[in-house]
């Protein structure tokens, strides 16, 4: 049986939670809201994240490129939280 190399190169919820300094449930909520892209793998539908997606999220936040900067949205709250870390 061949292993899926793509899944091997992806990050788990725990790993991304540690990178972003957020609780795993927060990361799952962000995924559900579409703030961060998660890929479902396996029969249980476990979430996995690409490193480049995490890097893009951090880059956009640091440059202030996330949308709705004038409105208080869930994305704004995420930006404020992550940038405060």
Secondary structure, 3 states (H helix, E strand, C coil): CCCCHHHHCCECHHHHHHHHCCCHHHHHHHHHHCCCCCEEECCCCEEEECHHHHHHHHHHHHHCCCCCCCCCCHHHHHHHHHHHC
